[in-house]
């Protein structure tokens, strides 16, 4: 019976390694996806800033053209001032000049703000370009790295599956099926050690008589709580106990 339990213990070790490797392989797409999402977010940010910059430049050109026209009108009004014929015309031209001067000053202030906004957008755009290029490199590197890692993992997985098959073939079919059934429902653990009448799979106390039977190692016994196959590991003898 000891030999069967030893084979089950080794089988459990292999199954734990297989589960670990499969978890890493399964997680690989999510790691690449995380970088991909950051990259796509950077592209969206870049496109948004680029669109705002383009719109600002377009508005700037329209406002600049409008300002030039107002400046031209201001010059005309100033010229007109020297040729007025009466007080009424003079006052009218003065009002026109005041209105144009105020409008020109407002437009110049707006253009200055828009120019500053241009510098801000261009600075942000430059940073987004650097971020985008950095994430492109990271995405390429992580994809290559994960491809190499996955190959190693699949190679290791193939070896473990072969080892598993070798151990499983040596175990009595009914015992193996019992182990598989429990493992499927107990977080991939189908066999557990027992110590001081406690199952180390579920940490529940087992009946004293069952503990005695497990220690005798004459048959396959299972935990009444978690149904895992139980095995007993005798304590290591020290020099004092040997005497």
HELIX and SHEET records of a PDB file:
HELIX    1   1 UNK A    2  UNK A   81  1                                  80    
HELIX    2   2 UNK A   87  UNK A  169  1                                  83    
HELIX    3   3 UNK A  173  UNK A  185  1                                  13    
HELIX    4   4 UNK A  208  UNK A  216  1                                   9    
HELIX    5   5 UNK A  239  UNK A  242  1                                   4    
SHEET    1   A 4 UNK A 198  UNK A 199  0                                        
SHEET    2   A 4 UNK A 191  UNK A 195 -1                                        
SHEET    3   A 4 UNK A 229  UNK A 232  1                                        
SHEET    4   A 4 UNK A 221  UNK A 222 -1                                        
END                                                                             
